[in-house]
């Protein structure tokens, strides 16, 4: 069992940056492919980024490619999402989970609001 706690969200202006963190409990964290997902008001949750268990491979949604970077530190049981050049359409609650996601691993998420 893994518990995930997201942090680092906030209010930022267009073009700004934020770094999200996701701290995981559980000894098996380093064996999981992890992902970031987001849910905007009135929309379904969508995939943002994923990283392999060793951190050597990443993949991104087209909407964030070139602006977001996902990384992980298995020694700290933490994954990160560096978000640059933020746009109003990036406004959402951001969640981390395994990829593919497991229903019982969803946390509270962290709110990101980009103001224009």
N, C-alpha and C positions, 0 to 999 in steps of 0.2 A: 504494500500500500504506500502511495506517495501523496503527500499533501503539498499544495502549491499556493504561495502567497505572492501576489503581484504588488509592485509599488513603483513610484516614480512618475506617475501621471500628474497632470496639472493643466493650468491655463497658459497658453503661449500664443504669440502673434504669428500671423502668416510669415513663413520663411524661417521661423525659429526652430529650435532643436530640443529634444527631450531624450533621456535615456531611461528606459523601463528595465526593471529587474524582476526576476521571478525566483524566489527562494524555495527550494524543495527539501522536504524531509524524506527520509527513507534511504536505505543503503543501496537500493537498486537504481537510483537516479541516473548514474552514468551509463547505464545500459540502454536507456531509452532515446529514440529519436524524439526531439521536442519541437513544438511549434508555438507560434504566436497567432492568435485569432482576434478578431474585433467584431463588435456589434454596434452599429449606429442606430439611433432612434428610429423605430418603425421598420427596421430592416433585419434580415436574418444574419446570424453570425457567419463571418467569412474568414477564410484562410488569409494570413498575412505573410508568414515566413516559417521556414523549418530548418533544422540543423541536425546533422547526423550525430550519433552517440559520441563519436570522438571529436566532433567539431570540424572535421575536414571538408564537409560538404554542406552547402547551404542552397536554398531555393526560395524565390520570392514571388509574390503575386505581381502581375504586371503593373498594377497601380502604384506599387511602392518600390519597384526595382530601380536601383540607382540612388535612392534616397534613404532607405532603411538598411541596417546591417544587424544581423543576428549573430550572437556569439555565446559561448558558454565557458564556464570554469567548473569542471567536475570536482575539483578539490574543494570548492566552496558550495557545491550543489546549487549552482545559480546559472540561469540563462539571462541574457540581456537582449534588448532591442534598442539600438541607437537609431533615432529618427531625426533626420535632417530635412531642411526645406519643406517644413510642414505646410499642409494646405487645409482649408476649411473642411474638405471632404474626408480628412483623416480623423475628424472628430468622432469618437466612439469610446466604448468601454473595451479595454484591451485585456485579453486573457492569455495565459500560457496553459499548455496541456501537452500530453504526449501527442505524437502525430503518427497514425490517426488518433484523434482524441478519444479519451475514455470518459464515459458519462460521470462516473463518480470522482473524477479528478478536477472538475471545474471549480475554480476558486471564486472570490468576489470580484476579481478584476480590478483594473485601475482606470479611472476616467481621464481621457485626453480631450481637451477642448482647444480648438484652434480658432482664434478670432481674426476677423478680417478688418 
